């Protein structure tokens, strides 16, 4: 089977996004493996009086403690997220920021999917005052989606809308 140059280019353009996603999954897995070794469940380091701390919290729900006990639903949603982010990443002709966002979101969704599919729960190990505990996968997913939204807003060209307004007599004169 002969591989076309276009297919080689597509595959080579996926190298760094897949690497970013794999780094997210690996770092999240390491943190989730270390947390129970270093802390007993329900404890925090360096202590409750610090604004940012490492904690050991078991979460059977989604981000911010929502949908507790809905493991099957969350596993399906995570799988659909992985499929969607993978498809968008493979088909993306967007710039670096958008592709970085897709890569981070893919890594975060994959890391949490692995936990939910294998044990029905995730370990949350980061706690900031006045905010529910979360994990590195949640951070990657949130930052990734934020980058995609920011990229879409930044790349949106308002000129066609202004032209329509001008033609309709509503624009600046």
DRENMIVO-121626 format. One line per 10 residues: number of its first residue (from 1); their letters; for each residue x, y, z of N, C-alpha, C, O. Coordinates in nm, 3 decimals. Each point is the difference from the previous one (the first is absolute). Layout:
<pts>
NUM> a> X Y Z X Y Z X Y Z X Y Z; ...
</pts>
This chain:
<pts>
1> xxxxxxxxxx> 0.084 -0.118 0.000 -0.084 0.118 0.000 0.089 0.124 0.000 0.092 0.014 0.081; -0.122 0.075 -0.172 0.079 0.121 -0.013 -0.065 0.112 0.081 -0.121 0.021 -0.007; 0.201 0.050 0.085 -0.049 0.110 0.083 0.027 0.130 -0.074 0.113 0.028 -0.041; -0.217 0.052 0.024 0.015 0.126 -0.072 0.072 0.103 0.086 0.002 -0.009 0.123; 0.055 0.108 -0.189 0.066 0.109 0.072 -0.099 0.079 0.084 0.035 0.046 0.109; -0.158 -0.032 -0.157 -0.102 0.072 0.077 -0.030 -0.073 0.131 -0.017 0.062 0.104; 0.010 -0.196 -0.111 -0.028 -0.077 0.121 0.118 0.009 0.097 -0.019 0.010 0.121; 0.143 -0.012 -0.174 0.118 0.016 0.085 -0.003 0.136 0.070 0.032 0.009 0.119; -0.070 0.095 -0.191 -0.008 0.134 0.059 -0.104 0.004 0.110 0.024 0.059 0.106; -0.140 -0.122 -0.128 -0.105 -0.004 0.102 0.049 -0.070 0.125 -0.021 0.048 0.111
11> xxxxxxxxxx> 0.087 -0.161 -0.128 0.050 -0.077 0.115 0.109 0.078 0.072 0.001 0.002 0.123; 0.089 0.062 -0.195 0.108 0.075 0.065 -0.054 0.121 0.075 0.057 0.040 0.102; -0.165 0.019 -0.149 -0.061 0.113 0.070 -0.070 -0.044 0.128 -0.029 0.084 0.085; 0.001 -0.212 -0.071 -0.063 -0.051 0.121 0.102 -0.037 0.108 -0.038 -0.025 0.114; 0.166 0.023 -0.149 0.100 -0.045 0.097 -0.001 0.083 0.127 -0.014 -0.055 0.110; 0.028 0.187 -0.122 0.008 0.081 0.123 -0.133 0.004 0.074 0.002 -0.004 0.123; -0.119 0.012 -0.190 -0.124 -0.002 0.079 -0.021 -0.131 0.076 -0.045 0.002 0.115; 0.077 -0.114 -0.177 -0.014 -0.129 0.068 0.102 -0.009 0.115 -0.029 -0.057 0.105; 0.148 0.113 -0.126 0.100 0.001 0.106 -0.048 0.082 0.120 0.017 -0.042 0.114; -0.076 0.158 -0.140 -0.055 0.083 0.109 -0.107 -0.078 0.076 0.001 -0.002 0.123
21> xxxxxxxxxx> -0.093 -0.061 -0.195 -0.106 -0.078 0.065 0.060 -0.113 0.083 -0.046 -0.026 0.112; 0.147 -0.041 -0.165 0.064 -0.111 0.074 0.072 0.051 0.125 -0.002 -0.068 0.103; 0.064 0.184 -0.110 0.065 0.058 0.117 -0.103 0.032 0.108 0.024 -0.025 0.118; -0.138 0.080 -0.158 -0.107 0.029 0.096 -0.044 -0.129 0.069 -0.011 -0.005 0.122; -0.015 -0.099 -0.201 -0.045 -0.128 0.057 0.108 -0.055 0.094 -0.032 -0.042 0.111; 0.157 0.042 -0.155 0.108 -0.053 0.083 0.018 0.077 0.130 0.012 -0.061 0.107; -0.011 0.194 -0.114 0.017 0.081 0.121 -0.117 -0.018 0.095 0.019 -0.007 0.122; -0.140 -0.001 -0.176 -0.119 -0.021 0.083 0.006 -0.136 0.068 -0.030 -0.011 0.119; 0.069 -0.092 -0.193 0.010 -0.135 0.057 0.104 -0.004 0.112 -0.023 -0.060 0.105; 0.137 0.125 -0.127 0.105 0.002 0.103 -0.051 0.068 0.127 0.017 -0.053 0.110
31> xxxxxxxxxx> -0.080 0.169 -0.125 -0.052 0.072 0.117 -0.107 -0.083 0.072 -0.004 -0.002 0.123; -0.082 -0.065 -0.200 -0.105 -0.082 0.062 0.056 -0.126 0.066 -0.061 -0.053 0.093; 0.176 0.005 -0.139 0.065 -0.114 0.065 0.075 0.043 0.126 0.002 -0.072 0.100; 0.060 0.190 -0.104 0.077 0.048 0.114 -0.089 0.047 0.116 0.035 -0.019 0.116; -0.147 0.079 -0.149 -0.085 0.059 0.105 -0.035 -0.099 0.111 0.022 0.032 0.116; -0.075 -0.153 -0.146 -0.032 -0.092 0.109 0.124 -0.053 0.074 -0.009 -0.043 0.115; 0.125 0.047 -0.182 0.123 -0.044 0.068 0.046 0.103 0.102 0.059 -0.035 0.103; -0.085 0.162 -0.133 0.052 0.108 0.084 -0.101 0.051 0.104 0.039 0.050 0.105; -0.167 -0.063 -0.135 -0.103 0.055 0.088 -0.109 -0.102 0.027 -0.038 -0.076 -0.089; -0.010 0.074 0.211 -0.118 -0.080 0.030 -0.122 0.070 -0.057 -0.001 0.122 -0.015
41> xxxxxxxxxx> -0.100 -0.200 -0.018 -0.123 0.056 -0.055 -0.056 0.106 0.096 -0.010 -0.021 0.120; -0.027 0.136 -0.178 -0.059 0.108 0.078 0.100 0.094 0.065 -0.040 0.093 0.071; 0.170 -0.114 -0.093 0.100 0.088 0.059 0.056 0.096 -0.104 -0.020 -0.017 -0.120; 0.091 0.119 0.170 0.056 0.102 -0.088 0.143 0.032 0.042 0.036 -0.014 0.117; 0.044 0.056 -0.213 0.134 0.050 0.028 0.019 0.128 -0.077 -0.034 0.002 -0.119; 0.084 0.103 0.173 0.065 0.015 0.128 -0.095 0.027 0.116 0.049 0.014 0.112; -0.174 -0.007 -0.129 -0.092 0.022 0.111 -0.116 0.088 -0.044 0.008 0.069 -0.102; -0.114 -0.072 0.179 -0.123 0.070 -0.037 0.015 0.152 -0.005 -0.081 0.067 -0.063; 0.184 -0.012 0.128 0.014 0.145 0.002 0.071 0.055 -0.124 0.012 0.122 -0.015; 0.034 -0.208 -0.073 0.065 0.044 -0.123 -0.105 0.015 -0.111 -0.092 -0.082 -0.007
51> xxxxxxxxxx> 0.103 0.182 -0.079 -0.101 0.019 -0.106 0.007 -0.104 -0.112 -0.101 -0.031 -0.062; 0.221 -0.023 0.037 0.018 -0.103 -0.102 0.062 -0.121 0.067 0.104 0.012 0.065; -0.167 -0.128 -0.080 0.054 -0.118 0.066 -0.027 -0.126 -0.080 -0.087 -0.004 -0.087; 0.163 -0.099 0.120 -0.019 -0.132 -0.058 -0.093 -0.075 0.095 0.020 -0.001 0.121; -0.122 -0.062 -0.177 -0.099 -0.073 0.080 -0.018 -0.140 -0.057 0.048 -0.031 -0.109; -0.116 -0.053 0.184 -0.036 -0.134 -0.048 -0.150 -0.014 0.016 -0.051 -0.031 0.108; -0.021 0.055 -0.218 -0.146 -0.003 -0.002 -0.045 -0.096 -0.109 0.051 0.005 -0.112; -0.145 -0.093 0.144 -0.058 -0.090 -0.099 -0.127 0.065 -0.054 -0.086 0.043 0.076; 0.075 -0.037 -0.208 -0.113 0.065 -0.065 -0.069 -0.101 -0.092 0.060 -0.047 -0.096; -0.186 0.015 0.126 -0.078 -0.088 -0.088 -0.085 0.080 -0.097 -0.079 -0.057 -0.075
61> xxxxxxxxxx> 0.094 0.189 0.077 -0.080 0.086 -0.086 0.086 0.069 -0.105 0.107 -0.047 -0.037; -0.160 0.160 -0.008 0.069 0.079 -0.102 0.073 0.116 0.068 0.017 0.002 0.121; 0.026 0.092 -0.201 0.073 0.116 0.051 -0.084 0.074 0.103 -0.123 0.009 -0.009; 0.193 0.044 0.109 -0.061 0.082 0.105 -0.102 -0.077 0.083 -0.089 0.061 0.060; 0.102 -0.193 -0.055 -0.086 -0.081 0.084 -0.141 -0.022 -0.052 -0.086 -0.046 0.075; 0.062 0.076 -0.202 -0.134 -0.019 -0.056 -0.017 -0.144 -0.049 0.100 -0.070 -0.022; -0.222 0.026 0.005 -0.036 -0.132 -0.054 0.064 -0.116 0.077 0.047 -0.097 -0.060; -0.046 0.107 0.191 0.058 -0.108 0.083 -0.070 -0.132 -0.025 -0.123 -0.006 -0.006; 0.201 -0.101 -0.009 -0.053 -0.134 -0.018 -0.049 -0.031 -0.141 -0.054 -0.108 -0.022; 0.072 0.198 -0.071 -0.046 -0.021 -0.139 0.114 -0.052 -0.087 0.027 0.053 -0.108
71> xxxxxxxxxx> 0.040 -0.157 0.156 0.120 -0.051 -0.066 -0.026 -0.044 -0.144 0.078 0.034 -0.089; -0.186 -0.108 0.065 -0.028 -0.047 -0.136 -0.019 0.117 -0.095 0.057 0.001 -0.109; -0.138 0.096 0.149 -0.024 0.118 -0.083 0.131 0.074 -0.026 0.029 0.037 -0.114; 0.049 -0.015 0.218 0.126 0.074 -0.015 0.101 -0.075 -0.085 0.078 0.062 -0.073; -0.076 -0.194 0.082 0.090 -0.080 -0.083 -0.039 0.013 -0.147 0.087 0.013 -0.086; -0.217 -0.017 0.058 -0.048 0.015 -0.138 0.032 0.140 -0.052 0.047 0.015 -0.112; -0.073 0.087 0.194 0.029 0.138 -0.042 0.150 0.017 -0.025 0.040 0.066 -0.096; 0.043 -0.124 0.183 0.145 0.007 -0.020 0.041 -0.066 -0.132 0.081 0.053 -0.075; -0.138 -0.171 0.048 0.031 -0.071 -0.125 -0.042 0.083 -0.121 0.074 0.009 -0.098; -0.192 0.052 0.105 -0.045 0.086 -0.110 0.091 0.122 -0.015 0.028 0.042 -0.112
81> xxxxxxxxxx> 0.019 0.013 0.223 0.095 0.111 -0.005 0.129 -0.039 -0.068 0.055 0.076 -0.081; -0.005 -0.194 0.113 0.123 -0.049 -0.063 -0.019 -0.014 -0.150 0.086 0.041 -0.079; -0.199 -0.098 0.039 -0.029 -0.017 -0.143 -0.010 0.136 -0.068 0.058 0.021 -0.107; -0.132 0.072 0.168 -0.019 0.133 -0.059 0.133 0.075 -0.010 0.033 0.051 -0.107; 0.043 -0.044 0.216 0.127 0.073 -0.003 0.098 -0.064 -0.098 0.074 0.072 -0.068; -0.072 -0.205 0.059 0.088 -0.068 -0.096 -0.039 0.033 -0.143 0.085 0.031 -0.083; -0.215 -0.036 0.055 -0.049 0.032 -0.134 0.035 0.144 -0.037 0.053 0.027 -0.108; -0.082 0.066 0.200 0.029 0.141 -0.027 0.149 0.024 -0.019 0.041 0.080 -0.084; 0.040 -0.148 0.163 0.145 0.015 -0.012 0.050 -0.052 -0.133 0.084 0.063 -0.065; -0.135 -0.178 0.022 0.041 -0.059 -0.127 -0.044 0.087 -0.118 0.073 0.013 -0.098
91> xxxxxxxxxx> -0.191 0.046 0.109 -0.056 0.079 -0.110 0.040 0.148 0.006 -0.025 0.074 -0.095; 0.087 -0.032 0.203 0.025 0.142 0.024 0.099 0.059 -0.100 0.108 -0.054 -0.024; -0.147 0.165 -0.031 0.089 0.081 -0.083 0.029 0.130 0.074 0.055 0.094 -0.058; -0.092 -0.089 0.184 0.013 0.121 0.081 0.144 0.024 0.041 0.089 -0.081 -0.025; -0.070 0.195 0.089 0.132 0.038 0.045 0.047 -0.076 0.122 -0.069 -0.088 0.053; 0.187 0.123 -0.009 0.066 -0.069 0.110 -0.078 0.009 0.130 -0.011 -0.099 0.072; -0.045 0.215 -0.041 -0.073 0.017 0.126 -0.120 -0.094 0.006 -0.023 -0.065 0.102; -0.052 0.058 -0.210 -0.118 -0.087 -0.004 0.041 -0.146 0.013 -0.064 -0.077 0.073; 0.168 0.038 -0.143 0.047 -0.139 0.005 0.057 -0.035 0.138 -0.016 -0.112 0.047; 0.083 0.208 0.017 0.047 -0.022 0.136 -0.119 -0.021 0.094 0.004 -0.088 0.087
101> xxxxxxxxxx> -0.109 0.168 -0.104 -0.121 -0.017 0.081 -0.061 -0.138 -0.020 -0.038 -0.065 0.097; 0.028 0.022 -0.222 -0.052 -0.135 -0.027 0.087 -0.107 0.064 -0.052 -0.098 0.053; 0.183 0.116 -0.059 0.093 -0.099 0.057 -0.015 -0.010 0.151 -0.004 -0.109 0.055; -0.004 0.224 0.012 -0.018 0.001 0.145 -0.134 -0.062 0.039 -0.007 -0.079 0.094; -0.099 0.115 -0.167 -0.132 -0.056 0.030 -0.002 -0.151 -0.023 -0.059 -0.074 0.079; 0.122 0.029 -0.185 0.008 -0.144 -0.027 0.075 -0.072 0.112 -0.045 -0.105 0.046; 0.157 0.160 -0.003 0.076 -0.060 0.109 -0.079 -0.005 0.130 0.000 -0.102 0.069; -0.068 0.211 -0.036 -0.080 0.004 0.123 -0.116 -0.098 -0.003 -0.025 -0.071 0.097; -0.046 0.068 -0.209 -0.114 -0.093 -0.013 0.049 -0.145 0.006 -0.065 -0.085 0.062; 0.177 0.057 -0.125 0.054 -0.137 0.000 0.042 -0.043 0.140 -0.029 -0.111 0.043
111> xxxxxxxxxx> 0.098 0.199 0.028 0.047 -0.033 0.135 -0.116 -0.030 0.094 0.003 -0.099 0.073; -0.106 0.182 -0.075 -0.115 -0.025 0.087 -0.079 -0.123 -0.046 -0.055 -0.072 0.083; 0.051 0.047 -0.214 -0.068 -0.121 -0.050 0.069 -0.126 0.053 -0.067 -0.094 0.042; 0.199 0.093 -0.045 0.074 -0.116 0.049 -0.039 -0.031 0.145 -0.024 -0.115 0.035; 0.018 0.219 0.048 -0.035 -0.020 0.141 -0.144 -0.049 0.016 -0.025 -0.095 0.074; -0.067 0.159 -0.143 -0.141 -0.038 0.014 -0.025 -0.141 -0.052 -0.074 -0.078 0.062; 0.135 0.044 -0.174 -0.021 -0.133 -0.058 0.064 -0.109 0.085 -0.052 -0.111 0.006; 0.164 0.141 0.058 0.070 -0.103 0.078 -0.047 -0.011 0.144 -0.004 -0.110 0.055; -0.032 0.222 0.008 -0.036 -0.007 0.142 -0.132 0.069 0.035 -0.044 -0.008 0.115; -0.019 0.074 -0.211 -0.128 0.066 0.027 0.013 0.131 0.076 -0.100 0.056 0.045
121> xxxxxxxxxx> 0.222 -0.007 -0.029 0.022 0.125 0.073 0.132 0.062 -0.045 0.081 -0.065 -0.067; -0.062 0.191 0.104 0.127 0.066 -0.026 0.056 0.052 0.132 -0.075 0.023 0.095; 0.204 -0.007 -0.091 0.064 0.061 0.117 0.022 0.147 -0.032 0.066 0.034 -0.098; -0.121 0.052 0.182 0.025 0.143 -0.010 0.110 0.033 0.099 -0.007 -0.040 0.117; 0.109 0.113 -0.162 0.116 0.021 0.086 0.046 0.145 0.009 0.104 0.028 0.061; -0.179 0.063 -0.119 0.037 0.142 0.006 -0.116 0.075 0.064 -0.116 -0.020 -0.038; 0.147 0.106 0.134 -0.105 0.074 0.069 0.043 0.145 0.012 0.110 0.029 0.049; -0.196 0.060 -0.093 0.018 0.143 0.016 -0.114 0.048 0.088 -0.115 -0.043 -0.018; 0.146 0.131 0.113 -0.104 0.048 0.091 -0.128 0.037 -0.074 0.003 0.053 -0.111; -0.115 -0.083 0.173 -0.133 0.035 -0.049 -0.033 -0.065 -0.134 -0.088 0.048 -0.072
131> xxxxxxxxxx> 0.156 -0.153 0.037 -0.024 -0.068 -0.127 0.005 -0.150 0.026 0.086 -0.046 0.077; -0.174 -0.032 -0.137 0.007 -0.146 0.020 0.133 -0.056 -0.051 0.063 0.058 -0.087; -0.023 -0.171 0.142 0.124 -0.066 -0.044 -0.014 -0.043 -0.145 -0.109 -0.027 -0.049; 0.222 0.023 -0.020 0.002 -0.041 -0.140 0.131 -0.071 -0.028 0.084 -0.014 0.089; -0.067 -0.031 -0.213 0.123 -0.071 -0.035 0.063 0.063 -0.124 -0.057 0.090 -0.061; 0.173 -0.138 0.025 0.074 0.054 -0.114 -0.078 -0.017 -0.131 0.006 0.086 -0.088; -0.078 -0.196 0.074 -0.081 -0.022 -0.120 -0.109 0.107 -0.012 -0.028 0.048 -0.110; -0.033 -0.011 0.224 -0.101 0.107 -0.002 0.060 0.132 -0.045 -0.061 0.075 -0.076; 0.183 -0.047 0.124 0.069 0.123 -0.040 0.024 0.000 -0.151 -0.028 0.098 -0.068; 0.081 -0.208 0.016 0.029 -0.009 -0.144 -0.127 0.015 -0.082 0.000 0.070 -0.101
141> xxxxxxxxxx> -0.107 -0.136 0.143 -0.127 0.008 -0.072 -0.054 0.143 0.000 -0.043 0.050 -0.104; 0.046 0.015 0.219 -0.052 0.137 0.012 0.085 0.099 -0.079 -0.053 0.083 -0.073; 0.185 -0.092 0.087 0.089 0.090 -0.075 -0.014 -0.027 -0.150 -0.001 0.094 -0.079; -0.008 -0.220 0.041 -0.015 -0.035 -0.141 -0.126 0.059 -0.062 0.006 0.059 -0.108; -0.118 -0.074 0.176 -0.125 0.057 -0.051 0.009 0.152 -0.002 -0.048 0.064 -0.094; 0.109 -0.006 0.197 0.019 0.145 0.002 0.084 0.049 -0.118 -0.033 0.101 -0.061; 0.140 -0.173 0.029 0.083 0.037 -0.115 -0.076 -0.011 -0.131 0.016 0.083 -0.089; -0.100 -0.187 0.077 -0.079 -0.014 -0.123 -0.098 0.115 -0.015 -0.015 0.054 -0.110; -0.052 -0.017 0.218 -0.095 0.112 -0.005 0.073 0.129 -0.031 -0.042 0.077 -0.086; 0.154 -0.052 0.157 0.077 0.121 -0.023 0.049 0.007 -0.145 -0.005 0.106 -0.063
151> xxxxxxxxxx> 0.053 -0.218 0.012 0.049 -0.005 -0.137 -0.111 0.030 -0.100 0.019 0.074 -0.096; -0.136 -0.132 0.121 -0.114 0.024 -0.090 -0.042 0.147 0.004 -0.032 0.059 -0.104; 0.032 0.000 0.223 -0.039 0.141 0.012 0.105 0.091 -0.064 -0.034 0.097 -0.067; 0.160 -0.129 0.089 0.110 0.079 -0.054 0.003 -0.006 -0.152 0.026 0.100 -0.067; -0.052 -0.218 0.013 0.008 -0.020 -0.145 -0.127 0.041 -0.073 -0.003 0.002 -0.123; -0.103 0.030 0.199 -0.126 0.041 -0.062 0.020 0.135 -0.067 0.047 0.095 0.063; -0.083 -0.086 -0.188 0.016 0.124 -0.077 -0.133 0.075 -0.002 -0.094 -0.044 -0.067; 0.084 0.156 0.138 -0.126 0.074 0.002 -0.026 0.080 -0.126 -0.108 0.057 -0.015; 0.204 -0.050 -0.076 -0.016 0.081 -0.122 -0.123 -0.038 -0.082 -0.071 0.090 -0.044; 0.042 -0.219 0.019 -0.120 -0.031 -0.078 -0.128 0.053 0.066 -0.092 0.042 -0.070
161> xxxxxxxxxx> 0.085 -0.045 0.203 -0.118 0.053 0.068 -0.010 0.150 -0.019 -0.109 0.054 -0.022; 0.223 0.016 0.029 0.001 0.145 -0.021 -0.043 0.034 -0.142 -0.070 0.098 -0.023; 0.113 -0.179 -0.073 -0.037 0.023 -0.140 -0.150 -0.015 -0.018 -0.061 0.080 -0.071; 0.000 -0.181 0.133 -0.145 -0.019 -0.009 -0.070 0.119 0.062 -0.097 0.051 -0.056; 0.144 -0.006 0.173 -0.060 0.117 0.065 0.011 0.123 -0.089 -0.094 0.078 -0.011; 0.209 -0.060 -0.054 0.019 0.115 -0.087 -0.096 -0.005 -0.118 -0.059 0.101 -0.036; 0.044 -0.220 -0.023 -0.089 -0.014 -0.114 -0.145 0.020 0.039 -0.081 0.047 -0.081; 0.047 -0.082 0.203 -0.138 0.017 0.048 -0.023 0.140 0.056 -0.112 0.032 0.041; 0.216 0.051 -0.039 -0.015 0.136 0.047 0.006 0.015 0.151 -0.038 0.104 0.053; 0.085 -0.208 0.017 0.005 0.007 0.146 0.141 0.029 0.051 0.017 0.028 0.119
171> xxx> 0.081 -0.035 -0.204 0.139 0.012 0.045 0.044 0.143 0.018 -0.077 0.094 -0.019; 0.204 -0.079 0.058 0.059 0.133 0.017 0.003 0.071 -0.134 0.022 -0.062 -0.105; -0.043 0.189 0.109 0.001 0.079 -0.124 0.107 0.102 0.003 0.017 0.075 -0.096
</pts>
